[in-house]
Amino acid sequence: MKHRIRICRLCKQYTLKDKCPICKAETNDPHPPKFSLDDKYIRYRIMDAYVDNSEKG
């Protein structure tokens, strides 16, 4: 499901555009992903998130 509202990570402004009109940075979907206990691929999503976080800091 695609949400319309988006948030800029840098200036924390909400917008409907893919790029922030204030600071021109990429915007992200502020809604968390759906969670299901029956998800077959949860292991891979967790590993992917862990690798992304370890690379950033």
PDB file of N, CA, C, O and CB in Angstrom:
ATOM      1  N   MET A   1       0.845  -1.179   0.000  1.00  0.00           N
ATOM      2  CA  MET A   1       0.000   0.000   0.000  1.00  0.00           C
ATOM      3  C   MET A   1       0.893   1.246   0.000  1.00  0.00           C
ATOM      4  O   MET A   1       1.814   1.369   0.808  1.00  0.00           O
ATOM      5  CB  MET A   1      -0.963  -0.005   1.227  1.00  0.00           C
ATOM      6  N   LYS A   2       0.610   2.129  -0.888  1.00  0.00           N
ATOM      7  CA  LYS A   2       1.412   3.340  -0.995  1.00  0.00           C
ATOM      8  C   LYS A   2       0.705   4.479  -0.259  1.00  0.00           C
ATOM      9  O   LYS A   2      -0.468   4.766  -0.499  1.00  0.00           O
ATOM     10  CB  LYS A   2       1.658   3.712  -2.485  1.00  0.00           C
ATOM     11  N   HIS A   3       1.440   5.108   0.631  1.00  0.00           N
ATOM     12  CA  HIS A   3       0.906   6.246   1.368  1.00  0.00           C
ATOM     13  C   HIS A   3       1.283   7.524   0.647  1.00  0.00           C
ATOM     14  O   HIS A   3       2.319   7.586  -0.015  1.00  0.00           O
ATOM     15  CB  HIS A   3       1.426   6.263   2.823  1.00  0.00           C
ATOM     16  N   ARG A   4       0.473   8.515   0.768  1.00  0.00           N
ATOM     17  CA  ARG A   4       0.751   9.784   0.093  1.00  0.00           C
ATOM     18  C   ARG A   4       1.680  10.672   0.900  1.00  0.00           C
ATOM     19  O   ARG A   4       2.584  11.294   0.343  1.00  0.00           O
ATOM     20  CB  ARG A   4      -0.538  10.521  -0.183  1.00  0.00           C
ATOM     21  N   ILE A   5       1.467  10.736   2.203  1.00  0.00           N
ATOM     22  CA  ILE A   5       2.257  11.648   3.027  1.00  0.00           C
ATOM     23  C   ILE A   5       3.670  11.103   3.180  1.00  0.00           C
ATOM     24  O   ILE A   5       3.869   9.897   3.324  1.00  0.00           O
ATOM     25  CB  ILE A   5       1.598  11.853   4.415  1.00  0.00           C
ATOM     26  N   ARG A   6       4.638  11.992   3.149  1.00  0.00           N
ATOM     27  CA  ARG A   6       6.041  11.609   3.271  1.00  0.00           C
ATOM     28  C   ARG A   6       6.715  12.584   4.233  1.00  0.00           C
ATOM     29  O   ARG A   6       6.197  13.672   4.485  1.00  0.00           O
ATOM     30  CB  ARG A   6       6.757  11.603   1.872  1.00  0.00           C
ATOM     31  N   ILE A   7       7.869  12.191   4.767  1.00  0.00           N
ATOM     32  CA  ILE A   7       8.595  13.044   5.707  1.00  0.00           C
ATOM     33  C   ILE A   7      10.053  13.161   5.279  1.00  0.00           C
ATOM     34  O   ILE A   7      10.658  12.199   4.806  1.00  0.00           O
ATOM     35  CB  ILE A   7       8.496  12.484   7.148  1.00  0.00           C
ATOM     36  N   CYS A   8      10.590  14.330   5.449  1.00  0.00           N
ATOM     37  CA  CYS A   8      11.997  14.573   5.162  1.00  0.00           C
ATOM     38  C   CYS A   8      12.815  14.180   6.391  1.00  0.00           C
ATOM     39  O   CYS A   8      12.485  14.571   7.511  1.00  0.00           O
ATOM     40  CB  CYS A   8      12.246  16.068   4.772  1.00  0.00           C
ATOM     41  N   ARG A   9      13.874  13.413   6.182  1.00  0.00           N
ATOM     42  CA  ARG A   9      14.712  12.993   7.311  1.00  0.00           C
ATOM     43  C   ARG A   9      15.557  14.137   7.853  1.00  0.00           C
ATOM     44  O   ARG A   9      15.895  14.148   9.037  1.00  0.00           O
ATOM     45  CB  ARG A   9      15.615  11.844   6.896  1.00  0.00           C
ATOM     46  N   LEU A  10      15.898  15.082   7.017  1.00  0.00           N
ATOM     47  CA  LEU A  10      16.784  16.160   7.450  1.00  0.00           C
ATOM     48  C   LEU A  10      16.057  17.254   8.222  1.00  0.00           C
ATOM     49  O   LEU A  10      16.442  17.595   9.341  1.00  0.00           O
ATOM     50  CB  LEU A  10      17.473  16.763   6.257  1.00  0.00           C
ATOM     51  N   CYS A  11      14.999  17.806   7.616  1.00  0.00           N
ATOM     52  CA  CYS A  11      14.325  18.945   8.257  1.00  0.00           C
ATOM     53  C   CYS A  11      13.021  18.565   8.948  1.00  0.00           C
ATOM     54  O   CYS A  11      12.366  19.423   9.541  1.00  0.00           O
ATOM     55  CB  CYS A  11      14.046  20.012   7.232  1.00  0.00           C
ATOM     56  N   LYS A  12      12.632  17.286   8.880  1.00  0.00           N
ATOM     57  CA  LYS A  12      11.455  16.752   9.580  1.00  0.00           C
ATOM     58  C   LYS A  12      10.136  17.401   9.143  1.00  0.00           C
ATOM     59  O   LYS A  12       9.184  17.459   9.921  1.00  0.00           O
ATOM     60  CB  LYS A  12      11.628  16.934  11.070  1.00  0.00           C
ATOM     61  N   GLN A  13      10.085  17.885   7.904  1.00  0.00           N
ATOM     62  CA  GLN A  13       8.869  18.475   7.364  1.00  0.00           C
ATOM     63  C   GLN A  13       8.076  17.418   6.599  1.00  0.00           C
ATOM     64  O   GLN A  13       8.655  16.598   5.886  1.00  0.00           O
ATOM     65  CB  GLN A  13       9.201  19.675   6.451  1.00  0.00           C
ATOM     66  N   TYR A  14       6.767  17.440   6.744  1.00  0.00           N
ATOM     67  CA  TYR A  14       5.897  16.534   5.998  1.00  0.00           C
ATOM     68  C   TYR A  14       5.547  17.153   4.655  1.00  0.00           C
ATOM     69  O   TYR A  14       5.355  18.364   4.546  1.00  0.00           O
ATOM     70  CB  TYR A  14       4.613  16.214   6.799  1.00  0.00           C
ATOM     71  N   THR A  15       5.467  16.306   3.634  1.00  0.00           N
ATOM     72  CA  THR A  15       5.152  16.772   2.293  1.00  0.00           C
ATOM     73  C   THR A  15       4.505  15.637   1.509  1.00  0.00           C
ATOM     74  O   THR A  15       4.466  14.499   1.976  1.00  0.00           O
ATOM     75  CB  THR A  15       6.424  17.289   1.571  1.00  0.00           C
ATOM     76  N   LEU A  16       4.004  15.941   0.336  1.00  0.00           N
ATOM     77  CA  LEU A  16       3.434  14.931  -0.549  1.00  0.00           C
ATOM     78  C   LEU A  16       4.388  14.587  -1.691  1.00  0.00           C
ATOM     79  O   LEU A  16       4.066  13.746  -2.530  1.00  0.00           O
ATOM     80  CB  LEU A  16       2.100  15.414  -1.109  1.00  0.00           C
ATOM     81  N   LYS A  17       5.539  15.218  -1.732  1.00  0.00           N
ATOM     82  CA  LYS A  17       6.470  15.049  -2.846  1.00  0.00           C
ATOM     83  C   LYS A  17       7.597  14.072  -2.491  1.00  0.00           C
ATOM     84  O   LYS A  17       7.842  13.787  -1.319  1.00  0.00           O
ATOM     85  CB  LYS A  17       7.059  16.405  -3.253  1.00  0.00           C
ATOM     86  N   ASP A  18       8.279  13.565  -3.530  1.00  0.00           N
ATOM     87  CA  ASP A  18       9.388  12.641  -3.324  1.00  0.00           C
ATOM     88  C   ASP A  18      10.651  13.356  -2.844  1.00  0.00           C
ATOM     89  O   ASP A  18      11.518  12.739  -2.224  1.00  0.00           O
ATOM     90  CB  ASP A  18       9.680  11.888  -4.608  1.00  0.00           C
ATOM     91  N   LYS A  19      10.753  14.641  -3.126  1.00  0.00           N
ATOM     92  CA  LYS A  19      11.874  15.455  -2.648  1.00  0.00           C
ATOM     93  C   LYS A  19      11.315  16.586  -1.797  1.00  0.00           C
ATOM     94  O   LYS A  19      10.264  17.149  -2.105  1.00  0.00           O
ATOM     95  CB  LYS A  19      12.724  16.017  -3.839  1.00  0.00           C
ATOM     96  N   CYS A  20      12.022  16.909  -0.736  1.00  0.00           N
ATOM     97  CA  CYS A  20      11.594  17.969   0.180  1.00  0.00           C
ATOM     98  C   CYS A  20      11.668  19.326  -0.533  1.00  0.00           C
ATOM     99  O   CYS A  20      12.705  19.659  -1.107  1.00  0.00           O
ATOM    100  CB  CYS A  20      12.477  17.975   1.469  1.00  0.00           C
ATOM    101  N   PRO A  21      10.591  20.110  -0.506  1.00  0.00           N
ATOM    102  CA  PRO A  21      10.631  21.418  -1.160  1.00  0.00           C
ATOM    103  C   PRO A  21      11.519  22.428  -0.427  1.00  0.00           C
ATOM    104  O   PRO A  21      11.895  23.444  -1.011  1.00  0.00           O
ATOM    105  CB  PRO A  21       9.231  21.970  -1.275  1.00  0.00           C
ATOM    106  N   ILE A  22      11.859  22.172   0.835  1.00  0.00           N
ATOM    107  CA  ILE A  22      12.663  23.107   1.619  1.00  0.00           C
ATOM    108  C   ILE A  22      14.158  22.838   1.445  1.00  0.00           C
ATOM    109  O   ILE A  22      14.919  23.736   1.084  1.00  0.00           O
ATOM    110  CB  ILE A  22      12.283  23.021   3.098  1.00  0.00           C
ATOM    111  N   CYS A  23      14.576  21.585   1.709  1.00  0.00           N
ATOM    112  CA  CYS A  23      16.011  21.289   1.670  1.00  0.00           C
ATOM    113  C   CYS A  23      16.416  20.400   0.491  1.00  0.00           C
ATOM    114  O   CYS A  23      17.595  20.073   0.354  1.00  0.00           O
ATOM    115  CB  CYS A  23      16.424  20.624   2.960  1.00  0.00           C
ATOM    116  N   LYS A  24      15.479  20.007  -0.350  1.00  0.00           N
ATOM    117  CA  LYS A  24      15.718  19.215  -1.561  1.00  0.00           C
ATOM    118  C   LYS A  24      16.274  17.805  -1.294  1.00  0.00           C
ATOM    119  O   LYS A  24      16.875  17.204  -2.185  1.00  0.00           O
ATOM    120  CB  LYS A  24      16.672  19.958  -2.455  1.00  0.00           C
ATOM    121  N   ALA A  25      16.081  17.278  -0.087  1.00  0.00           N
ATOM    122  CA  ALA A  25      16.533  15.923   0.240  1.00  0.00           C
ATOM    123  C   ALA A  25      15.417  14.926  -0.098  1.00  0.00           C
ATOM    124  O   ALA A  25      14.261  15.314  -0.270  1.00  0.00           O
ATOM    125  CB  ALA A  25      16.937  15.816   1.752  1.00  0.00           C
ATOM    126  N   GLU A  26      15.772  13.652  -0.188  1.00  0.00           N
ATOM    127  CA  GLU A  26      14.789  12.602  -0.444  1.00  0.00           C
ATOM    128  C   GLU A  26      13.864  12.472   0.761  1.00  0.00           C
ATOM    129  O   GLU A  26      14.297  12.642   1.901  1.00  0.00           O
ATOM    130  CB  GLU A  26      15.488  11.248  -0.751  1.00  0.00           C
ATOM    131  N   THR A  27      12.600  12.172   0.513  1.00  0.00           N
ATOM    132  CA  THR A  27      11.642  11.964   1.593  1.00  0.00           C
ATOM    133  C   THR A  27      11.350  10.481   1.736  1.00  0.00           C
ATOM    134  O   THR A  27      11.558   9.702   0.806  1.00  0.00           O
ATOM    135  CB  THR A  27      10.340  12.752   1.336  1.00  0.00           C
ATOM    136  N   ASN A  28      10.866  10.098   2.910  1.00  0.00           N
ATOM    137  CA  ASN A  28      10.572   8.705   3.211  1.00  0.00           C
ATOM    138  C   ASN A  28       9.138   8.557   3.692  1.00  0.00           C
ATOM    139  O   ASN A  28       8.502   9.521   4.118  1.00  0.00           O
ATOM    140  CB  ASN A  28      11.545   8.162   4.260  1.00  0.00           C
ATOM    141  N   ASP A  29       8.649   7.342   3.615  1.00  0.00           N
ATOM    142  CA  ASP A  29       7.321   7.011   4.116  1.00  0.00           C
ATOM    143  C   ASP A  29       7.393   6.926   5.641  1.00  0.00           C
ATOM    144  O   ASP A  29       8.174   6.129   6.159  1.00  0.00           O
ATOM    145  CB  ASP A  29       6.797   5.667   3.496  1.00  0.00           C
ATOM    146  N   PRO A  30       6.598   7.728   6.390  1.00  0.00           N
ATOM    147  CA  PRO A  30       6.706   7.714   7.846  1.00  0.00           C
ATOM    148  C   PRO A  30       5.983   6.541   8.509  1.00  0.00           C
ATOM    149  O   PRO A  30       6.123   6.335   9.714  1.00  0.00           O
ATOM    150  CB  PRO A  30       6.169   8.995   8.395  1.00  0.00           C
ATOM    151  N   HIS A  31       5.226   5.782   7.750  1.00  0.00           N
ATOM    152  CA  HIS A  31       4.454   4.682   8.313  1.00  0.00           C
ATOM    153  C   HIS A  31       5.313   3.431   8.438  1.00  0.00           C
ATOM    154  O   HIS A  31       6.085   3.121   7.531  1.00  0.00           O
ATOM    155  CB  HIS A  31       3.220   4.396   7.452  1.00  0.00           C
ATOM    156  N   PRO A  32       5.190   2.703   9.554  1.00  0.00           N
ATOM    157  CA  PRO A  32       5.969   1.467   9.687  1.00  0.00           C
ATOM    158  C   PRO A  32       5.416   0.383   8.766  1.00  0.00           C
ATOM    159  O   PRO A  32       4.236   0.420   8.417  1.00  0.00           O
ATOM    160  CB  PRO A  32       5.964   0.976  11.150  1.00  0.00           C
ATOM    161  N   PRO A  33       6.240  -0.574   8.369  1.00  0.00           N
ATOM    162  CA  PRO A  33       5.743  -1.658   7.514  1.00  0.00           C
ATOM    163  C   PRO A  33       4.782  -2.556   8.284  1.00  0.00           C
ATOM    164  O   PRO A  33       4.824  -2.621   9.513  1.00  0.00           O
ATOM    165  CB  PRO A  33       6.913  -2.490   6.959  1.00  0.00           C
ATOM    166  N   LYS A  34       3.927  -3.236   7.557  1.00  0.00           N
ATOM    167  CA  LYS A  34       3.003  -4.156   8.192  1.00  0.00           C
ATOM    168  C   LYS A  34       3.779  -5.321   8.791  1.00  0.00           C
ATOM    169  O   LYS A  34       4.818  -5.722   8.266  1.00  0.00           O
ATOM    170  CB  LYS A  34       1.948  -4.658   7.186  1.00  0.00           C
ATOM    171  N   PHE A  35       3.268  -5.862   9.892  1.00  0.00           N
ATOM    172  CA  PHE A  35       3.930  -6.966  10.580  1.00  0.00           C
ATOM    173  C   PHE A  35       3.041  -8.191  10.540  1.00  0.00           C
ATOM    174  O   PHE A  35       1.835  -8.100  10.769  1.00  0.00           O
ATOM    175  CB  PHE A  35       4.268  -6.590  12.038  1.00  0.00           C
ATOM    176  N   SER A  36       3.626  -9.318  10.253  1.00  0.00           N
ATOM    177  CA  SER A  36       2.899 -10.575  10.238  1.00  0.00           C
ATOM    178  C   SER A  36       3.792 -11.666  10.810  1.00  0.00           C
ATOM    179  O   SER A  36       4.967 -11.754  10.455  1.00  0.00           O
ATOM    180  CB  SER A  36       2.431 -10.933   8.804  1.00  0.00           C
ATOM    181  N   LEU A  37       3.249 -12.495  11.690  1.00  0.00           N
ATOM    182  CA  LEU A  37       4.016 -13.608  12.242  1.00  0.00           C
ATOM    183  C   LEU A  37       4.234 -14.699  11.204  1.00  0.00           C
ATOM    184  O   LEU A  37       5.138 -15.521  11.353  1.00  0.00           O
ATOM    185  CB  LEU A  37       3.308 -14.184  13.463  1.00  0.00           C
ATOM    186  N   ASP A  38       3.424 -14.717  10.161  1.00  0.00           N
ATOM    187  CA  ASP A  38       3.540 -15.730   9.120  1.00  0.00           C
ATOM    188  C   ASP A  38       4.464 -15.309   7.978  1.00  0.00           C
ATOM    189  O   ASP A  38       4.527 -15.987   6.952  1.00  0.00           O
ATOM    190  CB  ASP A  38       2.177 -16.049   8.572  1.00  0.00           C
ATOM    191  N   ASP A  39       5.168 -14.213   8.147  1.00  0.00           N
ATOM    192  CA  ASP A  39       6.050 -13.703   7.104  1.00  0.00           C
ATOM    193  C   ASP A  39       7.254 -14.629   6.925  1.00  0.00           C
ATOM    194  O   ASP A  39       8.023 -14.842   7.863  1.00  0.00           O
ATOM    195  CB  ASP A  39       6.516 -12.272   7.442  1.00  0.00           C
ATOM    196  N   LYS A  40       7.414 -15.181   5.713  1.00  0.00           N
ATOM    197  CA  LYS A  40       8.506 -16.110   5.433  1.00  0.00           C
ATOM    198  C   LYS A  40       9.842 -15.396   5.305  1.00  0.00           C
ATOM    199  O   LYS A  40      10.887 -16.019   5.490  1.00  0.00           O
ATOM    200  CB  LYS A  40       8.219 -16.887   4.165  1.00  0.00           C
ATOM    201  N   TYR A  41       9.836 -14.123   4.999  1.00  0.00           N
ATOM    202  CA  TYR A  41      11.067 -13.407   4.678  1.00  0.00           C
ATOM    203  C   TYR A  41      11.504 -12.445   5.774  1.00  0.00           C
ATOM    204  O   TYR A  41      12.360 -11.594   5.531  1.00  0.00           O
ATOM    205  CB  TYR A  41      10.893 -12.653   3.397  1.00  0.00           C
ATOM    206  N   ILE A  42      10.943 -12.557   6.967  1.00  0.00           N
ATOM    207  CA  ILE A  42      11.280 -11.627   8.051  1.00  0.00           C
ATOM    208  C   ILE A  42      12.762 -11.710   8.406  1.00  0.00           C
ATOM    209  O   ILE A  42      13.374 -10.694   8.738  1.00  0.00           O
ATOM    210  CB  ILE A  42      10.425 -11.922   9.295  1.00  0.00           C
ATOM    211  N   ARG A  43      13.342 -12.898   8.339  1.00  0.00           N
ATOM    212  CA  ARG A  43      14.763 -13.072   8.663  1.00  0.00           C
ATOM    213  C   ARG A  43      15.626 -12.195   7.749  1.00  0.00           C
ATOM    214  O   ARG A  43      16.580 -11.566   8.209  1.00  0.00           O
ATOM    215  CB  ARG A  43      15.176 -14.564   8.526  1.00  0.00           C
ATOM    216  N   TYR A  44      15.296 -12.154   6.475  1.00  0.00           N
ATOM    217  CA  TYR A  44      16.086 -11.376   5.519  1.00  0.00           C
ATOM    218  C   TYR A  44      15.900  -9.878   5.714  1.00  0.00           C
ATOM    219  O   TYR A  44      16.849  -9.112   5.547  1.00  0.00           O
ATOM    220  CB  TYR A  44      15.713 -11.757   4.096  1.00  0.00           C
ATOM    221  N   ARG A  45      14.700  -9.454   6.062  1.00  0.00           N
ATOM    222  CA  ARG A  45      14.470  -8.036   6.320  1.00  0.00           C
ATOM    223  C   ARG A  45      15.226  -7.578   7.561  1.00  0.00           C
ATOM    224  O   ARG A  45      15.782  -6.480   7.577  1.00  0.00           O
ATOM    225  CB  ARG A  45      12.975  -7.759   6.481  1.00  0.00           C
ATOM    226  N   ILE A  46      15.251  -8.403   8.594  1.00  0.00           N
ATOM    227  CA  ILE A  46      15.973  -8.063   9.815  1.00  0.00           C
ATOM    228  C   ILE A  46      17.468  -7.993   9.531  1.00  0.00           C
ATOM    229  O   ILE A  46      18.147  -7.068   9.976  1.00  0.00           O
ATOM    230  CB  ILE A  46      15.682  -9.091  10.929  1.00  0.00           C
ATOM    231  N   MET A  47      17.977  -8.971   8.791  1.00  0.00           N
ATOM    232  CA  MET A  47      19.406  -8.965   8.449  1.00  0.00           C
ATOM    233  C   MET A  47      19.756  -7.740   7.607  1.00  0.00           C
ATOM    234  O   MET A  47      20.807  -7.132   7.810  1.00  0.00           O
ATOM    235  CB  MET A  47      19.788 -10.256   7.691  1.00  0.00           C
ATOM    236  N   ASP A  48      18.898  -7.376   6.674  1.00  0.00           N
ATOM    237  CA  ASP A  48      19.128  -6.213   5.828  1.00  0.00           C
ATOM    238  C   ASP A  48      19.139  -4.932   6.660  1.00  0.00           C
ATOM    239  O   ASP A  48      19.997  -4.073   6.460  1.00  0.00           O
ATOM    240  CB  ASP A  48      18.057  -6.129   4.732  1.00  0.00           C
ATOM    241  N   ALA A  49      18.198  -4.799   7.588  1.00  0.00           N
ATOM    242  CA  ALA A  49      18.145  -3.620   8.446  1.00  0.00           C
ATOM    243  C   ALA A  49      19.378  -3.562   9.351  1.00  0.00           C
ATOM    244  O   ALA A  49      19.921  -2.484   9.590  1.00  0.00           O
ATOM    245  CB  ALA A  49      16.856  -3.625   9.292  1.00  0.00           C
ATOM    246  N   TYR A  50      19.818  -4.710   9.851  1.00  0.00           N
ATOM    247  CA  TYR A  50      21.001  -4.740  10.713  1.00  0.00           C
ATOM    248  C   TYR A  50      22.246  -4.316   9.942  1.00  0.00           C
ATOM    249  O   TYR A  50      23.063  -3.557  10.464  1.00  0.00           O
ATOM    250  CB  TYR A  50      21.200  -6.143  11.305  1.00  0.00           C
ATOM    251  N   VAL A  51      22.402  -4.786   8.726  1.00  0.00           N
ATOM    252  CA  VAL A  51      23.563  -4.415   7.902  1.00  0.00           C
ATOM    253  C   VAL A  51      23.517  -2.927   7.589  1.00  0.00           C
ATOM    254  O   VAL A  51      24.547  -2.256   7.658  1.00  0.00           O
ATOM    255  CB  VAL A  51      23.600  -5.241   6.588  1.00  0.00           C
ATOM    256  N   ASP A  52      22.344  -2.397   7.246  1.00  0.00           N
ATOM    257  CA  ASP A  52      22.223  -0.962   6.945  1.00  0.00           C
ATOM    258  C   ASP A  52      22.581  -0.113   8.157  1.00  0.00           C
ATOM    259  O   ASP A  52      23.269   0.898   8.013  1.00  0.00           O
ATOM    260  CB  ASP A  52      20.800  -0.629   6.479  1.00  0.00           C
ATOM    261  N   ASN A  53      22.131  -0.500   9.345  1.00  0.00           N
ATOM    262  CA  ASN A  53      22.412   0.276  10.551  1.00  0.00           C
ATOM    263  C   ASN A  53      23.872   0.178  10.954  1.00  0.00           C
ATOM    264  O   ASN A  53      24.434   1.158  11.444  1.00  0.00           O
ATOM    265  CB  ASN A  53      21.532  -0.191  11.695  1.00  0.00           C
ATOM    266  N   SER A  54      24.504  -0.971  10.763  1.00  0.00           N
ATOM    267  CA  SER A  54      25.900  -1.110  11.141  1.00  0.00           C
ATOM    268  C   SER A  54      26.808  -0.313  10.202  1.00  0.00           C
ATOM    269  O   SER A  54      27.872   0.142  10.624  1.00  0.00           O
ATOM    270  CB  SER A  54      26.302  -2.582  11.142  1.00  0.00           C
ATOM    271  N   GLU A  55      26.417  -0.137   8.958  1.00  0.00           N
ATOM    272  CA  GLU A  55      27.216   0.641   8.019  1.00  0.00           C
ATOM    273  C   GLU A  55      27.124   2.135   8.308  1.00  0.00           C
ATOM    274  O   GLU A  55      28.073   2.875   8.049  1.00  0.00           O
ATOM    275  CB  GLU A  55      26.771   0.360   6.593  1.00  0.00           C
ATOM    276  N   LYS A  56      25.986   2.584   8.843  1.00  0.00           N
ATOM    277  CA  LYS A  56      25.785   4.016   9.087  1.00  0.00           C
ATOM    278  C   LYS A  56      26.493   4.486  10.344  1.00  0.00           C
ATOM    279  O   LYS A  56      26.890   5.648  10.432  1.00  0.00           O
ATOM    280  CB  LYS A  56      24.306   4.328   9.190  1.00  0.00           C
ATOM    281  N   GLY A  57      26.652   3.620  11.298  1.00  0.00           N
ATOM    282  CA  GLY A  57      27.249   4.158  12.507  1.00  0.00           C
ATOM    283  C   GLY A  57      27.812   3.129  13.331  1.00  0.00           C
ATOM    284  O   GLY A  57      28.358   3.420  14.395  1.00  0.00           O
TER     285      GLY A  57
END
